[in-house]
Amino acid sequence: MKIAVFLPELIRHLFKKPATVDYPFKKLEVPKDFRGTPYLNPEMCIVCLACERDCPAEAIEISSVNEVEKRFKMVIHNDRCIHCAQCVDSCPTTPKAMQIDSLYEVADDDRHKMKKDWVYVRAVLKRKAAAPAAAPQAAEPKA
């Protein structure tokens, strides 16, 4: 092989900006539509179980702690989660009880440390008052 063949390529790359970042010393900004780790906003959760039912990775578990006090426990297994955000799309509350954060450094050497859990009381959301219905019209007699 001749060095002269590679010399122009070498000179071109000496003056180019590097293609990578010095991670973990420099971190890139997370894009707006990044799907990170799911988390629960317990004040908004109505325990409809839609997130648990629709999770394709079965990463969400909801169980009853005390039925009388309406206390529930939600566990999100980040080792199973595929970050598809289906739990957020399935959540019927407004604003959403399930949300996605922008954390991307969630790796750990122990899978049990990756588990997040919440014990909370089921939320009772106030509904908007509906406008009163119009009075029914009297039917006209047929002639």
Secondary structure as UniProt FT lines:
FT   HELIX           3..14
FT   TURN            23..25
FT   TURN            32..33
FT   STRAND          38..40
FT   TURN            42..44
FT   HELIX           50..54
FT   TURN            56..57
FT   STRAND          60..66
FT   TURN            67..70
FT   STRAND          71..77
FT   TURN            78..80
FT   HELIX           86..90
FT   STRAND          98..100
FT   HELIX           111..114
FT   STRAND          115..121
//
